[in-house]
Amino acid sequence: MKRLWRRLSLQAVGATILLAGLLMAHAQDVRVWSISVEQNDFYRELEQAFAERYPQWELQFETFSQDTFKQTLPLAFESGEAPDVLLTSMDVPMGEMLDNRWLAPVAGGQEVPQSFIDRFPANTFVNGHNMVDGEIYGVPTNEQDIWGPGYMYVNRTVLREAGVDPDSEIPTTWSELLEVCERVTETGLSCFTASFNERSQIDRWWIPFTAAAQSSSPFNYQTGEFAYADPARLRAWELLHTMYESEYFIPGVETTDRETSRQIFALDQAAFYTDGAWMPSVFREGMGFPDLDFTVAAVPSPDDGVQGALPKGLLISRLHVTSQVSNPEAAWALVDFLTQPDGQYAQGYVGGGFGFLSFTDNGRWSDPDDAELQEVLSLGQEMRVFEPVPLLACGDMAQSTAYRDALADPSFAEEQSSVIESLVTGRDWAEKASELATGRQALLLANLEEERAAGLDVSIDYFTYPEWQFGSDFDYGIYPLCQADR
């Protein structure tokens, strides 16, 4: 099977002209590629700060749109002209990047000091995730408590017009949400704005509401089975279907894109919008609505039964040193420089409203006068819990692709796509959910059996924890199970 990035490279002929221009103009000791174009001014400041600390080396950030980055990067590796460092989330697993010979150890083969490890939360660096044989190949910069989906943005102007007090009547349960939606729609405005035109967009609604019902994870770690058809989780589908049939969403939500859905909220045409922690700065600076009267709240919870939380597990790496690094010492110095808890990157990134980081005190650098951002910070501390991570259960699980392959197998529909299809066709998604759960579970068990036959210590037991409760932190202290008397 061809690798994703290999396929992209074959489609990227149009990027060769851009690449050729880049190759003629680099003599820097450390070149960094990123897709964060909006951070260009910030990157210029970092270049100057790095030069002051390390005058013997020169640093240059180069930024691309996401599409151009995907096209250009494979060509750069093929031509031997890749950057030294990547600062962006990648769409391919680290194992695939290693198979493509794209990565080098971030410390250039030297021992990483414990002081560096201690900057990050426990279980940040794990073999099979961002390490191989004790060597770190990826550094997770962004944290996962605050920076992520799950916040409900509330347009106070729309609520007032509907006779709803935005200070005391923001819904906290699903029944209250439906009641408020009815009052809002009676005014001729929409209750909820959203974008359901593609998988990644419906996630902005689907992730927080399935998490409130049980978990946004497609897998139930209590039972060791795929969770699509779990009765508790299916309540999110029932709520979605009710809201859709009641016309509580904006007209044309099925085809509306993300930007339009956000504009509708910012133009005081809808009461609620669910999205990530980045929206306060997006509304005010990115979209140009500095006077938008809004607040932030947690997504409402089901009125009864199991109530879950947004899951968190192993942090995703955004900082990598490439296999074509020209100066490993300078690259490692940059990795260390960027992850200083009190350094210029932490202060400028968090203080600039670009996000939150895993290795610093985010509250320290956030604007104390930004009420909505401070509310995001407060809510974020309570919204997410650690779910089981089978990768940690046993050393051999680092080599297992059984779950990943079962989840990605195209023999069965993608969860979000099938939800959208059921919504617009008026079908009950519960039947499709049962089909997905049964089919993918059979694939997982077959994949694990094949890996066991190859000599790996893998088991469905490493996915099954009956005593763990949804909405509570899992105790990683029980790992590794393969060393226990089982």
C-alpha positions in Angstrom: 0.0 0.0 0.0 1.4 3.3 -1.0 2.1 5.8 1.8 -0.1 8.8 2.1 2.7 11.3 1.6 4.0 9.4 -1.4 0.7 9.7 -3.0 0.7 13.4 -2.2 4.1 13.8 -3.7 3.0 12.4 -7.0 0.2 14.9 -7.1 2.4 17.8 -6.3 3.9 18.8 -9.6 2.6 22.3 -9.2 4.7 22.8 -6.1 8.1 22.2 -7.8 8.4 25.9 -8.8 7.9 27.1 -5.3 10.4 24.5 -4.0 13.0 25.5 -6.5 12.8 29.1 -5.3 13.2 27.9 -1.7 16.3 25.8 -2.5 18.1 28.7 -4.1 17.8 30.8 -1.0 18.8 29.0 2.1 22.2 29.1 3.8 20.8 29.1 7.3 22.1 26.9 10.0 18.5 26.0 11.1 15.6 26.2 8.8 12.1 25.6 10.2 9.0 24.9 8.2 5.5 25.6 9.6 2.0 26.1 8.4 1.2 28.9 10.9 1.3 31.8 8.5 -0.5 34.0 11.0 2.5 33.7 13.2 5.0 35.3 10.7 5.6 38.4 12.8 6.1 36.3 15.9 8.6 34.1 14.1 10.7 37.1 13.1 10.9 38.0 16.9 12.0 34.4 17.6 14.7 34.6 15.0 16.1 37.7 16.6 15.9 36.2 20.1 17.6 33.0 19.0 20.4 35.0 17.3 21.0 36.9 20.5 21.4 33.7 22.4 23.3 31.7 19.8 25.1 34.3 17.6 27.1 31.5 15.9 24.0 30.1 14.2 21.2 31.6 12.0 17.6 30.7 12.3 14.9 31.1 9.6 11.2 30.2 9.8 9.4 29.5 6.5 5.6 29.3 6.5 3.2 27.8 4.1 -0.5 27.2 3.7 -1.5 23.8 4.7 -2.1 22.5 1.2 1.2 23.9 -0.1 3.0 22.4 2.8 1.6 18.9 2.1 2.6 19.2 -1.6 6.1 20.7 -1.0 7.4 18.6 1.9 7.6 15.2 0.1 9.4 16.8 -2.8 11.9 18.4 -0.4 12.7 15.0 1.1 13.0 13.4 -2.3 15.4 16.0 -3.6 17.5 16.0 -0.4 16.5 19.6 0.5 14.2 19.1 3.4 14.2 21.7 6.3 16.1 21.0 9.5 13.1 21.2 11.8 9.3 20.9 11.4 6.9 22.8 13.7 3.5 21.6 12.8 1.1 18.7 13.5 1.6 15.9 10.9 -1.2 14.0 9.3 0.8 10.7 9.3 1.8 8.5 12.3 5.4 8.8 13.5 6.0 5.2 12.4 5.2 6.1 8.9 7.5 9.1 9.0 10.3 6.9 10.3 9.6 4.3 7.5 9.9 7.2 5.0 13.3 8.1 6.7 12.1 11.6 7.4 13.0 11.9 11.1 16.1 12.1 13.2 16.4 12.1 17.0 15.7 15.6 18.3 18.8 15.6 20.4 21.1 14.5 17.5 21.9 11.2 19.2 23.1 12.7 22.5 21.4 11.9 25.8 18.4 14.1 26.5 18.8 15.7 30.0 16.3 14.9 32.6 15.7 18.6 33.1 14.2 18.6 29.5 11.9 15.7 30.2 10.8 17.3 33.4 9.4 20.3 31.6 6.5 18.1 30.2 3.7 16.2 31.9 4.1 12.6 32.8 3.8 10.1 30.0 4.7 12.7 27.4 7.6 10.6 25.9 6.6 7.0 25.2 8.2 4.3 23.1 6.1 3.6 20.1 4.5 7.0 20.3 7.2 9.6 20.0 10.2 7.5 21.0 12.1 4.5 19.5 14.5 2.5 21.6 14.7 5.4 24.1 15.4 8.1 21.4 13.0 11.0 21.2 11.8 11.7 17.7 8.9 14.1 18.4 8.2 16.8 21.0 4.5 17.6 21.9 4.4 21.4 22.3 0.7 22.0 22.6 -1.2 20.9 25.7 -4.5 19.0 25.7 -6.4 20.3 28.8 -7.4 23.6 27.3 -6.5 23.7 23.7 -9.0 21.6 21.9 -12.7 21.3 21.0 -15.6 21.2 23.4 -16.5 24.8 24.2 -19.9 26.3 23.6 -19.8 29.9 22.5 -22.9 31.9 23.5 -24.2 35.0 21.7 -25.6 37.1 24.5 -27.3 39.5 22.1 -29.4 36.7 20.5 -30.3 35.3 23.9 -31.6 38.6 25.1 -33.7 39.1 21.9 -35.3 35.7 22.7 -36.0 36.8 26.3 -33.3 34.5 27.7 -31.1 35.9 30.4 -27.5 35.3 29.2 -26.2 35.5 32.8 -28.6 33.0 34.5 -30.3 30.9 31.7 -27.5 29.5 29.7 -28.5 25.8 29.4 -26.6 23.2 31.3 -28.7 20.2 30.4 -30.0 18.8 27.1 -33.6 19.5 28.0 -32.8 23.1 28.9 -30.9 23.4 25.6 -34.0 22.3 23.7 -36.2 24.7 25.6 -33.9 27.7 24.9 -33.6 26.6 21.2 -37.4 26.8 20.9 -37.5 30.3 22.4 -34.7 31.5 20.1 -36.3 30.1 16.9 -39.6 31.8 17.7 -37.7 35.1 17.1 -36.8 34.0 13.6 -33.1 33.5 14.5 -31.3 30.2 14.6 -30.4 28.4 17.9 -27.3 26.7 16.7 -24.9 27.5 13.9 -22.7 24.7 12.7 -21.0 23.3 9.6 -21.9 19.7 8.6 -20.5 19.8 5.1 -17.6 17.4 5.9 -16.3 15.1 8.5 -13.9 17.5 10.2 -16.6 20.1 10.6 -19.3 18.0 12.1 -16.7 17.0 14.7 -17.0 20.5 16.2 -20.5 19.5 17.4 -20.2 15.7 17.5 -17.1 15.5 19.7 -18.3 17.5 22.7 -21.8 16.0 22.7 -20.7 12.4 22.4 -18.2 13.2 25.1 -21.0 14.5 27.3 -23.0 11.4 26.7 -20.2 8.9 27.3 -17.0 9.6 25.4 -16.0 11.0 22.0 -13.7 8.0 21.6 -15.1 5.4 19.2 -14.0 2.7 21.6 -15.4 1.6 24.9 -12.5 0.8 27.2 -14.9 -0.7 29.9 -16.1 -3.4 27.6 -13.2 -3.6 25.2 -15.5 -3.1 22.2 -16.2 -0.3 19.7 -18.7 2.1 21.2 -20.7 3.4 18.2 -23.9 1.6 19.2 -23.6 2.0 23.0 -27.0 3.2 24.2 -25.4 6.0 26.3 -23.4 7.2 23.4 -26.3 7.0 20.9 -28.1 9.7 23.0 -25.9 12.2 21.2 -27.3 11.0 17.9 -30.8 11.3 19.3 -30.2 14.9 20.4 -28.7 15.8 17.1 -31.6 14.3 15.2 -34.1 16.1 17.4 -32.4 19.4 16.9 -32.1 18.9 13.2 -35.8 17.9 12.7 -36.9 20.8 14.9 -34.9 23.2 12.7 -32.8 24.5 15.5 -29.7 24.5 13.3 -29.1 27.2 10.7 -30.8 26.6 7.3 -28.5 24.7 5.0 -26.3 23.4 7.8 -25.6 20.3 5.7 -23.7 22.4 3.1 -22.5 25.4 5.1 -18.8 25.7 5.4 -16.9 26.6 8.6 -16.2 30.2 7.8 -19.9 30.9 7.0 -21.1 29.2 10.2 -18.8 31.3 12.3 -19.9 34.5 10.5 -23.5 33.7 11.3 -22.7 33.6 15.0 -20.6 36.8 14.8 -23.4 38.6 13.0 -25.9 37.9 15.8 -27.9 35.4 13.8 -27.5 32.3 16.0 -27.3 31.8 19.8 -24.7 29.0 20.1 -21.7 27.6 18.3 -19.3 24.8 19.5 -15.6 24.9 18.7 -12.2 25.1 20.2 -10.3 27.3 22.7 -9.0 29.4 19.8 -12.3 31.1 19.0 -12.1 34.3 21.3 -9.1 35.5 19.2 -10.6 34.2 16.0 -13.8 36.2 16.5 -12.1 39.4 17.6 -8.9 39.5 15.6 -9.2 36.9 12.8 -12.7 37.8 11.8 -12.8 41.4 12.8 -15.6 41.5 15.4 -13.9 43.1 18.4 -17.2 44.2 19.9 -19.0 40.8 19.6 -21.0 40.3 22.8 -20.4 36.6 23.7 -19.4 34.3 26.5 -18.1 30.8 26.8 -19.8 27.8 28.5 -19.4 24.1 28.9 -21.5 22.0 26.5 -24.7 20.9 28.2 -25.0 17.4 29.7 -27.6 14.7 29.4 -30.3 14.9 32.0 -29.8 11.4 33.3 -27.6 8.4 33.0 -23.9 8.1 32.1 -22.2 11.4 31.7 -18.7 11.4 30.3 -16.0 13.9 29.5 -13.7 14.8 26.7 -10.8 12.3 26.6 -7.1 12.9 26.6 -4.2 10.6 26.3 -0.8 10.8 24.8 0.2 14.3 23.5 0.6 14.7 19.8 4.0 15.9 18.6 4.4 19.1 16.7 8.2 19.6 16.9 10.5 17.3 14.9 14.0 17.3 13.6 14.3 15.9 10.1 16.7 13.2 8.9 18.2 15.8 6.5 19.2 18.2 9.3 22.4 20.0 8.4 23.5 21.0 11.9 22.1 18.6 14.6 23.7 20.6 17.4 21.9 23.8 16.3 18.6 22.0 15.7 18.8 20.6 19.3 19.6 24.0 20.6 16.5 25.3 18.9 14.3 22.5 20.3 15.6 23.4 23.8 15.1 27.1 23.1 11.5 26.7 22.0 10.5 24.6 24.9 11.9 26.8 27.7 9.0 27.2 30.2 9.7 30.9 30.7 11.2 31.5 27.2 10.3 33.8 24.4 8.2 31.1 22.6 6.0 30.4 25.6 5.5 34.0 26.3 4.8 35.0 22.7 2.7 32.0 21.7 0.4 32.0 24.7 0.4 35.8 25.1 -0.3 36.3 21.4 -3.4 34.2 21.6 -2.1 31.4 19.3 -2.8 28.6 21.8 -1.6 26.9 24.9 1.5 24.9 25.6 2.3 21.7 27.4 5.5 22.8 29.1 4.6 26.2 30.6 2.2 27.9 33.0 -0.4 29.1 30.4 -2.3 31.2 32.9 0.9 33.2 33.6 1.2 34.4 30.0 -2.5 34.8 29.1 -4.1 38.2 28.9 -5.7 38.7 32.3 -8.1 41.3 30.8 -9.5 38.9 28.2 -12.6 37.7 30.1 -13.6 35.1 27.5 -10.1 33.7 27.3 -9.9 33.5 31.0 -13.2 31.6 31.0 -11.7 29.1 28.5 -8.8 28.6 30.8 -11.1 27.9 33.8 -13.4 25.6 31.9 -10.5 23.7 30.3 -9.2 22.5 33.7 -12.4 20.5 34.2 -13.4 19.3 30.8 -11.0 16.4 30.0 -10.0 13.2 31.6 -7.3 10.6 30.9 -8.7 7.6 29.2 -6.9 4.2 28.8 -4.0 4.1 26.3 -3.4 0.5 25.2 0.0 1.5 23.9 1.2 1.9 27.4 -0.1 -1.5 28.6 2.8 -3.5 27.3 6.0 -3.0 25.4 4.8 -5.0 22.4 1.8 -2.8 22.0 4.2 -0.2 20.6 4.5 -2.4 17.6 0.8 -3.1 17.2 -1.2 -1.5 14.4 -4.3 -3.7 15.1 -6.6 -1.0 16.4 -5.4 1.7 14.0 -5.9 -0.6 11.0 -9.4 -1.7 12.2 -10.4 1.9 12.7 -9.2 3.0 9.3 -10.3 0.0 7.2 -12.4 1.4 4.3 -14.7 -1.7 4.3 -16.9 0.2 6.7 -18.1 3.8 6.6 -16.5 6.5 8.6 -18.5 7.4 11.7 -19.0 11.1 11.1 -19.7 10.7 7.4 -22.4 8.1 8.1 -23.9 10.4 10.8 -24.2 13.2 8.2 -25.7 10.8 5.6 -28.3 9.5 8.1 -29.2 13.0 9.2 -29.9 14.4 5.7 -31.7 11.2 4.5 -33.9 10.9 7.5 -32.6 7.5 8.5 -31.9 6.3 12.0 -28.1 6.1 12.5 -28.4 3.5 15.3 -28.6 0.7 12.7 -25.5 2.0 10.9 -23.7 2.4 14.3 -24.4 -1.2 15.2 -22.9 -2.3 11.8 -19.8 -0.2 12.4 -19.3 -1.5 15.9 -19.7 -5.2 14.9 -17.6 -4.9 11.8 -14.7 -3.0 13.2 -14.6 -5.2 16.3 -14.2 -8.3 14.2 -11.3 -6.6 12.3 -9.6 -5.7 15.6 -9.8 -9.2 17.0 -8.5 -10.7 13.7 -5.7 -8.1 13.6 -4.6 -8.9 17.2 -4.7 -12.6 16.5 -2.4 -12.1 13.5 0.0 -10.1 15.6 0.0 -12.7 18.3 0.8 -15.4 15.7 3.8 -13.2 14.7 5.1 -13.4 18.3 3.8 -10.1 19.8 2.4 -9.9 23.3 -0.9 -8.2 22.3 -4.4 -8.8 23.6 -7.9 -7.4 23.8 -7.3 -7.4 27.5 -5.0 -4.4 27.0 -8.2 -2.6 25.7 -10.5 -3.7 28.5 -10.8 -2.1 31.9 -14.2 -2.9 33.5 -13.5 -1.0 36.7 -12.7 2.3 35.0 -15.6 4.8 35.0 -16.4 7.2 32.2 -15.7 10.8 33.1 -12.9 9.9 35.5 -9.1 9.8 35.1 -7.7 6.4 34.3 -4.8 5.3 36.5 -1.8 4.8 34.3 0.0 3.4 37.3 -1.3 -0.1 36.6 0.8 -0.3 33.4 2.7 -2.2 32.1 0.3 -5.2 32.3 2.6 -7.5 30.5 4.9 -7.6 33.5 2.1 -8.4 35.9 1.1 -11.9 36.9 -1.9 -12.3 34.6 
